[in-house]
Amino acid sequence: MNFLNGITQELQHIIDAIYAVTDIDVTIVDKDLNRVAATKNINKLFRKQAPENSVFHKSLLTGKQYLISNTKNDPLCIQCYNRDTCTELAELCIPIHFNKEIIGVLGMCAFNEKAKNNLLNNVDSYIKFENQLSSIISTIISEKRFGELLEYRSKELVTLINSLNEGIVILNKNLDIITKNKYINEKFGLKEDTPYKIAEVVGDKVMAKLVEISYNGETEPVKIRGADYVVKSSLIGSENGDQGIILVFSDFEKMKESVIKSGINRHLITFDDIIGDSELLLRAKRQAIQVADSEASVLLTGETGTGKEIFARAIHASSKRSKEVFIAINCGAIPDNLIESELFGYESGSFTGATATGKPGKFEMAKEGTLFLDEIGDLPYSMQVKILRRLKKRK
């Protein structure tokens, strides 16, 4: 990789400044001897590539510094391809190192006696200076690569959060939105490049909920722009003490659907899975197959452990509702004080401890699928009456 080509503008500024102070021309070549930066005199007199077997070339190969005080007679210049046409009077070459690799050479070139005397009389200072300059160039390259890596990681992060089917918002310590994904822009009608404060996006009520949890935790479902969301907030800490915040917005309706749909096809059982050849079992299967095509409510009777749920699942799998949810409830396991709310749900504020958004009951959750009430005989008679009324109303 040619590291110097990525910072040619910075290098040109550096050598122009050196020339202005010293009146000595400067050039920088890469590891292929290509000039990546040069002052005007060098650009006029030389080609875009430093010659082979030159002192520049030797410095690249050996990693050593070279000072040439007489270019016509110095042994290092004898085999240089440019020896016959060279007009340099003196030259100082210092290799540029990066990650323990020689990536180029920085050279100071004197084309007149004044510049030559200046170079030779101050050679120790220039060697020290150019060594420092070589280190500065390495730092510039490191920062450039870090910036490119940071930019790549930033684009990688944006691509990642845009692929999520949830809203992602990243805030700074002043609660300005510094990053938001495509989901948020589409759902909340926000413009991609417009700056927003989070309060103007979610409203005061949601902000109060976030303050209540100190921006660290999950809110109950909150309404934002006409839809219900659960907002998860996490703090981002940094070494200098600044804190940012990540907010994740999950569609509450989709969360409920996901919970409900998770029951679909779980423990899928068909009539083929009910094995047996007794007349009673075969008759029960025939009756169940017949009723599976109808919309009628089905009463399955039998002792505990005789396989009522297996028949219920087989009926569901053979019905028109097979692609919807199957919910099985053990009525005997529900505490008496929770039975009604579990089966029929409740509205917000119905009683102390009720959630702000209310809760759908199992009847509502399974309205497109099948609800199997196991051990229904264990329910209080008052609740059995309510269920009967609900079934009659359905008809």
Secondary structure by P-SEA (a helix, b strand, c coil): cccccccaaaaaaaaaaaaaaccbbbbbbccccccccccaaaaaccccccccccaaaaaaaccbbbbbccccccccccccccccccccccbbbbbbbccccccbbbbbbbccaaaaaaaaaaaaaaaaaaaaaaaaaaaaaaaaaaaaaaaaaaaaaaaaaaaccbbbbbbccccccccccaaaaaaacccccbbbbccccccaaaaaaaaaacccccccccccccbbbbbbbbbbbccccbbbbbbbbccaaaaaaaaaacccccccccccccccccaaaaaaaaaaaaaccccbbbbbbbcccccaaaaaaaaaaacccccbbbbbbcccccccccccccccccccccccccccccccccccccccbbbbbcccccccaaaaaaaaaaaaaac
